[in-house]
Amino acid sequence: MMRVLFGIISVAALFSLPAAAVTEAQFDKIKSLGHLNGVALHCRFLDETRRMKEVLIKTLPKRRELGLAFDEQTNSSFMKFISDNQSCPDRLKFSHNVDSAIKALEEAF
């Protein structure tokens, strides 16, 4: 009887465990893409925003906090770009920065 009870408790404990934790380094990779997405939105590099979102969907585990981290960083970057009155980067150089950030995200996940 005690073994059965212990087995039931163990199985219940497994189902209550949180999904695999995401490291701070992984969050940083997501935020890096979010930063670039904010710039891309402001500069209307819409092909780059689509590319970044596609990679996120294909690469990240389906967890709300990961998408939220990307969205929050996108908004922060977009607003900072406006408040600092920054000018849009060279499109080709920006695309290379996106390539590097995508590669880093894929390696992290």
SVG drawing of the C-alpha trace seen along z (x, -y; Angstrom):
<svg xmlns="http://www.w3.org/2000/svg" viewBox="-2 -63 29 65">
<polyline fill="none" stroke="black" stroke-width="0.4" points="0.0,0.0 2.8,-2.4 4.6,-1.7 1.4,-2.5 0.9,-5.7 4.5,-6.7 4.2,-6.0 1.1,-8.1 2.7,-11.0 5.8,-10.7 3.8,-10.8 1.8,-13.7 5.0,-15.6 6.3,-15.0 3.2,-16.6 3.5,-19.6 7.1,-20.4 7.5,-23.5 8.7,-23.3 12.4,-23.4 13.9,-26.7 15.1,-29.2 18.5,-30.6 19.3,-34.3 21.6,-33.9 18.7,-32.5 16.5,-35.4 19.3,-37.8 19.2,-36.3 15.4,-36.8 15.8,-40.4 18.5,-41.0 16.1,-40.1 13.4,-42.2 15.8,-45.2 16.4,-44.7 12.7,-44.3 12.0,-47.7 14.5,-49.3 13.1,-47.4 9.6,-48.5 10.6,-52.1 12.7,-52.0 10.0,-50.0 12.3,-47.0 9.2,-44.8 10.9,-42.0 13.3,-41.8 10.5,-41.8 8.8,-39.0 12.1,-37.0 12.7,-37.5 9.2,-36.5 9.4,-33.4 12.6,-32.3 11.1,-32.9 8.1,-30.7 10.2,-27.9 12.9,-28.0 11.4,-28.9 9.4,-26.6 5.8,-27.7 5.9,-29.6 4.1,-32.9 7.0,-34.5 9.4,-34.1 7.1,-35.9 6.4,-38.5 10.1,-39.1 10.5,-39.7 7.4,-42.0 8.5,-44.1 12.0,-44.5 10.6,-45.4 8.4,-48.1 11.3,-49.4 13.6,-49.6 11.0,-51.3 10.3,-54.0 14.0,-54.5 14.7,-54.9 12.1,-57.7 13.1,-59.4 16.8,-59.4 15.9,-60.7 18.1,-58.0 18.5,-57.6 17.9,-54.3 20.9,-52.1 22.2,-51.0 19.8,-48.3 22.5,-45.8 24.5,-46.2 21.2,-45.9 20.4,-42.6 23.8,-41.2 23.1,-42.2 19.8,-40.3 21.6,-37.3 24.0,-37.2 21.2,-37.6 19.2,-34.8 22.2,-32.5 22.9,-33.2 19.2,-32.5 19.3,-29.2 22.5,-28.2 21.0,-29.1 17.9,-26.9"/>
</svg>
